[in-house]
Amino acid sequence: MAESSTARLARFLAINRTVGIVLLTVLLFGLGEQLWHPFLPLFLKSQTKAYAEEVAVSGELSSLALWTIGAYACLLNVFQGFCYIGGGQLTARLGDRGSLIVFGLLTITGYVLFLLVPFPWATVLACVLILGWESLSMPVTFTTVGATLEKERQGMAFAVQSIQKRLPKILGPACAAGVLLYLGQSYGEDQSRLIGMPILVGTALVLGVASLIVQLRWMPHRKTPTMAGNLWDVLRQFPPNLRRLLLAEILTRWCDWLVRELVVVYLAANRGLKNHEILSLITLQHLVALATYLPIGRMTQAVGLRPFIGLTFVFFALFPLTLILVEDGWMWIAFIVYGLREIGEPARKAMITTNMPEAIRARGVGLYWGLRAFAVCTSALVGAWLWQWRGPEMLFTAAFVFGILGIVVYYLFCQATPAATVDKDSR
């Protein structure tokens, strides 16, 4: 019997039923998050009334604005660190379906808190709960792909997963831009954020509920390996190559998190860009990333994982440098570089999955990401201090230095040596 076009497409994209439901869940929750998250730092600034003075030349920010944003990012990393580890533990205990449902309920609780308690402290707490979704669900994605797909198809599967994560980052900001631009015509920049954010978060709540319904109705239950040993035992089973990759990633993520939550503030305060201009740059970044996933996913099958992972480290380092080097009107160059940081993401995830022993995969992936999050949790606070002390140029230069260190560690010490088994019964 001839294979249908749908079946051929699913085989080409390395999608089966279990992987498909996980990807749909990622899409719905991701779209909800991206309706509001790109403008969260500016929303916090507006909510705290934290501009010390509007100085067009210097774009000077008050200490309250900087430290509120830094504290939010620090708390987010700490919370995500626990979520990664806890997500791995719960996935190992509850399986893919049960853990996704629990994580979805936690995210929905955050949305409700955001809508019902409109104060800065509640906003930060609610956002931490909401943004824990990705870190909680990360081990589910890795165990599902690792257990149900052959090693050579995992790079493509993670490319599709990256597309599912990236599409919301294009559609969400575009929808948010329309809402904020419309409100801004009547209320101004700051007030439009205060009015528009609850509307966008309410829409995200509806998408989250829809995702839970999909999981309850169609997500199959898959047996997971029996848990054995504690987290220290799991860490001891990490292959040496993954430990070295983790060190390189920590350095590179310091490069990233020093500036991540302050980029939109820099664009608004120092470069004088409006809401819709910033959202256009964010959309460009995600379009560039999206364009790389499928071609690179296929190329990893021919040339291996390592070259593309290395390029990711290079572009991570270049982004903060380009932010301060490009002239006004040419900021799109920096955001093309920003998008190219994703060129090796599917390959990196495939490398981690195939190197991680199956018996500890759920907990191992959670522990890997958790240790990384804990290691970089103070970077945003350091970034706020550097901005306050010497300005954004010093901050972006420091981030570039950390990126270079990550490149050195990766190219000198990391090799891609995957080996994995496939659970044929769970495809």
VEXVO-599199 format. One line per 10 residues: number of its first residue (from 1); their letters; for each residue x, y, z of C-alpha. Coordinates in Angstrom, 1 decimal. Each point is the difference from the previous one (the first is absolute). Layout:
<sites>
NUM	a	X Y Z  ... $
</sites>
This chain:
<sites>
1	maesstarla	0.0 0.0 0.0  1.4 3.4 -1.0  1.0 2.4 2.7  -2.3 3.0 0.3  1.4 3.5 -0.5  -0.8 0.8 3.7  1.9 -3.1 1.1  3.0 1.0 -2.2  0.0 3.5 1.4  -0.2 -1.3 3.6 $
11	rflainrtvg	2.9 -2.3 -0.8  2.0 2.8 -1.6  -0.6 2.3 3.0  0.7 -2.9 2.5  -3.5 0.4 1.6  -2.0 -2.8 1.6  -3.2 0.3 2.1  1.7 0.5 3.4  2.5 2.5 -1.4  -2.8 1.8 -1.9 $
21	ivlltvllfg	-2.1 0.6 3.1  3.0 1.2 2.0  0.8 2.5 -2.9  -3.6 1.2 -0.1  0.1 0.6 3.7  3.2 2.0 -0.4  -1.6 2.0 -2.8  -3.1 1.0 2.0  1.8 0.9 3.2  2.8 1.7 -1.9 $
31	lgeqlwhpfl	-2.4 2.1 -2.0  -1.7 1.1 3.2  3.3 1.0 1.6  1.2 1.9 -3.0  -3.1 2.2 -0.1  1.4 1.9 3.0  3.5 -1.1 1.1  2.1 2.0 -2.5  -1.2 3.3 1.6  0.1 -1.2 3.6 $
41	plflksqtka	3.1 2.1 1.0  -1.7 3.2 -1.5  -3.3 -0.9 1.7  1.9 -0.3 3.3  1.6 3.4 -0.6  -3.4 1.5 -0.8  -1.6 -1.7 3.0  2.6 1.3 2.5  0.0 3.5 -1.6  3.7 -0.5 0.1 $
51	yaeevavsge	1.6 2.4 -2.5  2.1 2.4 2.1  -0.2 2.4 -2.9  -0.7 -0.2 -3.7  3.3 1.1 -1.5  0.0 -0.6 -3.8  3.8 0.1 -0.3  1.0 -2.3 2.9  -3.2 -2.0 0.5  0.9 -0.1 3.7 $
61	lsslalwtig	-2.0 -2.5 2.1  -0.7 0.1 3.7  1.6 -2.6 2.3  -3.5 -1.3 0.8  -0.7 -0.9 -3.7  3.4 -1.7 -0.4  -0.1 -2.0 3.2  -3.6 -1.0 -0.5  0.8 -1.4 -3.4  3.2 -1.7 1.4 $
71	ayacllnvfq	-1.9 -1.5 3.0  -2.7 -1.3 -2.4  2.6 -1.8 -2.2  1.9 -1.3 3.1  -3.1 -1.4 1.5  -1.0 -1.5 -3.3  3.3 -1.9 -0.3  -0.2 -1.2 3.5  -3.6 -1.2 -0.4  0.8 -1.5 -3.4 $
81	gfcyigggql	2.9 -1.8 1.5  -2.3 -1.7 2.5  -2.5 -0.6 -2.7  2.5 -1.7 -2.3  1.0 -2.3 2.8  -3.5 -0.5 1.3  -1.3 -0.5 -3.5  2.5 -2.7 -0.6  -1.0 -1.7 3.2  -3.7 0.3 -0.6 $
91	tarlgdrgsl	0.3 -1.2 -3.6  1.9 -3.1 1.2  -2.8 -0.6 2.6  -3.2 1.1 -1.9  0.9 -0.6 -3.6  -0.3 2.4 -2.9  -3.8 0.5 0.2  -0.4 0.4 3.8  3.0 2.4 0.3  -1.2 2.2 -2.9 $
101	ivfglltitg	-3.4 0.4 1.6  1.5 0.9 3.4  2.3 2.6 -1.6  -2.9 1.5 -2.0  -2.1 0.5 3.1  2.9 1.8 1.7  0.3 2.4 -3.0  -3.7 0.7 0.0  0.2 0.9 3.7  2.6 2.6 -0.9 $
111	yvlfllvpfp	-2.3 1.5 -2.6  -2.8 0.3 2.5  2.2 1.7 2.5  1.3 2.4 -2.6  -3.6 1.0 -0.9  -1.4 0.2 3.6  2.8 1.8 1.8  1.3 3.0 -2.0  3.1 0.9 2.1  3.7 -0.2 -0.9 $
121	watvlacvli	0.8 -2.7 2.5  -2.9 -2.1 -1.1  1.0 0.6 -3.7  3.5 -1.4 0.7  -1.3 -3.0 2.0  -2.7 -0.8 -2.7  2.5 0.3 -2.8  2.4 -2.3 1.8  -2.8 -2.6 0.3  -1.0 0.4 -3.7 $
131	lgweslsmpv	3.5 -0.1 -1.3  0.8 -3.2 1.9  -2.0 -1.8 -2.7  2.8 -0.4 -2.4  2.5 -1.2 2.5  -2.4 -2.4 1.6  -1.0 -1.5 -3.3  3.5 -0.2 -1.5  0.8 -3.5 1.3  -3.3 -1.3 -1.5 $
141	tfttvgatle	1.1 1.1 -3.5  3.4 -1.5 0.4  -1.2 -3.4 1.3  -2.7 -0.2 -2.6  2.3 0.6 -2.9  2.8 -2.1 1.5  -2.3 -3.0 0.7  -2.1 0.0 -3.1  2.3 1.0 -2.9  3.3 -1.4 -1.4 $
151	kerqgmafav	3.2 2.0 0.7  0.3 1.2 -3.6  -3.5 1.4 0.0  0.3 1.9 3.3  1.7 3.0 -1.5  -2.9 0.5 -2.4  -2.5 -0.5 2.9  1.7 2.7 2.0  0.0 2.2 -3.0  -3.8 -0.4 -0.2 $
161	qsiqkrlpki	-0.3 0.6 3.7  2.0 3.2 -0.4  -2.3 1.1 -2.7  -3.0 -0.6 2.3  1.7 2.1 2.6  1.0 2.7 -2.5  -3.3 0.5 -1.8  -1.7 1.4 3.2  2.9 2.4 0.3  -0.9 1.4 -3.4 $
171	lgpacaagvl	-3.8 -0.1 0.2  -0.2 1.1 3.6  2.0 3.3 -0.3  -1.9 0.8 -3.2  -3.3 -0.3 1.7  1.3 1.9 3.0  1.3 2.7 -2.3  -3.5 0.5 -1.4  -1.6 0.3 3.5  2.6 2.3 1.4 $
181	lylgqsyged	0.1 2.2 -3.1  -3.7 0.4 0.0  -0.1 0.8 3.7  3.0 2.3 -0.3  -1.9 2.3 -2.3  -2.4 0.8 2.8  2.0 -0.4 3.2  3.7 0.4 -0.8  2.9 -2.4 0.3  0.1 -0.8 3.8 $
191	qsrligmpil	-3.8 0.0 0.5  -0.5 -2.3 -3.0  2.2 -2.6 1.6  -1.9 0.1 3.3  -3.4 -0.3 -1.8  1.1 -2.5 -2.7  2.0 -2.5 2.1  -3.1 -1.4 1.8  -1.8 -0.4 -3.3  3.0 -2.0 -1.4 $
201	vgtalvlgva	0.4 -2.1 3.1  -3.7 -0.8 0.0  0.3 -1.3 -3.5  3.0 -2.1 1.1  -2.1 -1.5 2.8  -2.6 -1.2 -2.6  2.8 -1.6 -2.1  1.3 -1.7 3.1  -3.4 -1.5 0.8  -0.3 -1.2 -3.6 $
211	slivqlrwmp	3.4 -1.7 0.3  -1.1 -1.9 3.1  -3.1 -1.2 -1.8  2.2 -1.4 -2.8  2.2 -1.8 2.4  -2.9 -1.5 2.0  -1.7 -1.2 -3.2  2.8 -1.3 -2.2  3.3 -0.2 1.8  1.0 -3.7 0.3 $
221	hrktptmagn	1.6 -1.3 3.2  3.5 -1.4 -0.4  1.8 -2.2 2.6  3.2 1.5 1.3  3.1 -1.8 1.4  0.0 -0.8 3.7  1.7 2.7 2.0  3.2 -0.9 1.9  2.5 2.1 2.0  -0.1 3.6 1.0 $
231	lwdvlrqfpp	1.0 3.1 -2.0  3.7 -0.4 1.0  -0.1 -3.5 -1.5  -1.6 1.5 -3.2  2.8 2.6 -0.2  2.7 -2.6 0.4  -1.5 -1.8 -3.1  0.4 3.1 -2.2  2.5 -0.8 -2.8  3.2 2.1 0.3 $
241	nlrrlllaei	-0.9 1.6 -3.4  -3.3 1.3 1.4  1.7 1.5 3.1  2.4 2.0 -2.3  -3.0 1.1 -2.1  -1.7 1.2 3.1  3.0 2.1 1.0  0.1 1.6 -3.5  -3.8 0.6 0.1  0.2 1.7 3.5 $
251	ltrwcdwlvr	2.6 2.5 -1.4  -2.1 0.7 -3.1  -3.2 0.3 2.0  1.7 2.6 2.2  0.6 1.9 -3.3  -3.7 -0.4 -0.7  -1.6 0.7 3.4  2.2 3.0 0.7  -1.9 1.9 -2.7  -3.1 -2.1 -0.9 $
261	elvvvylaan	-2.7 1.9 2.1  1.7 3.4 -0.6  0.1 -0.1 -3.8  -3.5 1.4 -0.5  0.6 2.6 2.6  3.3 1.0 -1.8  -1.9 0.3 -3.3  -2.7 2.1 1.5  2.0 2.2 2.4  3.4 0.4 -1.8 $
271	rglknheils	-1.0 -0.5 -3.7  -3.4 1.7 0.2  -1.9 -2.8 -1.7  -3.8 -0.3 0.4  -2.0 -3.1 1.0  -0.8 -1.1 -3.6  3.6 0.6 -1.1  1.3 -2.2 2.8  -2.5 -2.7 -0.9  1.0 0.1 -3.6 $
281	litlqhlval	3.6 -0.7 1.0  -1.1 -2.9 2.2  -2.1 -1.4 -2.8  3.0 0.3 -2.4  2.2 -1.9 2.6  -2.5 -2.9 0.1  -0.5 -0.1 -3.8  3.8 -0.4 -0.4  0.0 -2.8 2.6  -3.0 -1.7 -1.6 $
291	atylpigrmt	1.7 0.0 -3.4  3.0 -2.0 1.3  -1.8 -2.8 1.8  -1.0 -2.5 -2.7  3.0 0.4 -2.2  2.4 -0.4 2.9  -2.1 -2.9 1.4  0.6 -1.8 -3.3  3.6 0.9 -0.3  0.8 -1.4 3.5 $
301	qavglrpfig	-0.7 -3.4 -1.5  2.7 0.5 -2.6  2.8 1.9 1.8  -0.8 -0.6 3.7  -1.0 2.2 2.9  3.3 1.7 1.1  0.5 2.7 -2.7  -3.5 1.5 0.5  0.3 0.0 3.8  3.2 1.9 -0.3 $
311	ltfvffalfp	-1.7 2.7 -2.2  -2.6 0.5 2.7  2.8 0.8 2.5  1.5 2.5 -2.5  -3.3 1.9 -0.7  -0.8 0.1 3.7  3.3 1.9 0.6  -0.5 2.3 -3.0  -3.5 1.3 0.9  0.8 2.3 2.9 $
321	ltlilvedgw	3.0 1.4 -1.9  -2.1 0.8 -3.1  -2.6 1.8 2.2  2.5 2.7 0.9  1.8 0.1 -3.4  -2.8 0.5 -2.4  -1.3 3.4 -0.7  -3.6 1.2 0.4  -2.1 -1.3 -2.9  2.2 -3.1 -0.3 $
331	mwiafivygl	-1.1 -1.8 3.1  -1.5 -2.7 -2.3  3.5 -1.3 -0.5  0.3 -0.8 3.7  -3.3 -1.8 0.0  1.1 -2.2 -2.9  2.9 -1.0 2.1  -2.4 -0.5 2.9  -2.0 -2.4 -2.2  3.0 -1.9 -1.2 $
341	reigeparka	0.8 -0.9 3.6  -2.6 -2.8 -0.5  1.8 -1.6 -2.9  1.4 -2.9 2.2  -2.8 -0.3 2.6  -1.6 -3.2 -1.5  3.5 -1.5 -0.3  0.9 0.9 3.6  -3.2 -1.6 1.3  0.5 -3.1 -2.1 $
351	mittnmpeai	3.6 -0.3 1.4  -1.2 0.3 3.6  -2.8 -2.5 -0.6  2.1 -2.6 -1.7  2.9 0.3 2.5  -2.3 -0.3 3.0  -0.5 -3.6 1.2  -3.7 -1.0 -0.5  -0.4 -1.2 3.6  0.6 3.5 1.3 $
361	rargvglywg	-1.1 2.1 -3.1  -2.9 1.8 1.6  1.8 0.8 3.2  3.3 0.5 -1.7  -1.4 2.6 -2.5  -1.8 1.8 2.9  3.2 0.0 2.1  2.1 1.3 -3.0  -2.3 2.9 -0.6  -0.5 0.6 3.7 $
371	lrafavctsa	3.7 0.3 0.7  0.4 2.4 -2.9  -2.9 2.2 1.3  1.4 0.1 3.5  3.5 0.9 -1.3  -1.3 3.0 -1.9  -2.7 1.2 2.4  2.0 3.0 1.2  1.1 1.1 -3.4  -3.0 2.4 -0.5 $
381	lvgawlwqwr	0.7 1.7 3.3  3.6 0.4 -1.1  -1.3 1.4 -3.2  -2.2 2.5 1.8  3.1 1.1 2.1  2.2 0.3 -3.0  -2.6 2.2 -1.8  -0.4 2.2 3.1  3.8 0.2 0.5  1.4 0.5 -3.5 $
391	gpemlftaaf	-3.0 0.0 -2.3  -1.3 -2.5 -2.6  3.2 0.1 -2.1  2.0 -1.5 2.9  -2.8 -2.6 0.5  0.0 -1.2 -3.6  3.8 -0.1 -0.1  0.1 -2.2 3.1  -2.6 -2.3 -1.6  2.2 -0.3 -3.1 $
401	vfgilgivvy	3.0 -1.1 2.1  -2.1 -2.8 1.6  -1.1 -1.1 -3.4  3.6 -0.3 -1.2  0.9 -2.1 3.1  -2.9 -2.3 -0.9  1.3 -0.4 -3.6  3.5 -0.9 1.3  -1.3 -2.7 2.4  -2.3 -1.5 -2.6 $
411	ylfcqatpaa	2.6 -0.2 -2.9  2.8 -1.2 2.3  -1.8 -2.6 2.1  -3.4 -1.1 -1.5  -0.5 -2.8 -2.4  -3.3 -1.5 -1.4  0.0 -3.7 0.8  -3.6 -1.1 0.1  -1.4 -3.4 0.7  -3.6 -0.7 0.8 $
421	tvdkdsr	-2.7 -2.7 -0.1  -3.6 0.2 -1.1  -3.1 -1.3 1.7  -1.8 -1.4 -3.0  -3.2 -0.7 2.0  -0.6 3.7 0.8  0.2 1.4 -3.5 $
</sites>
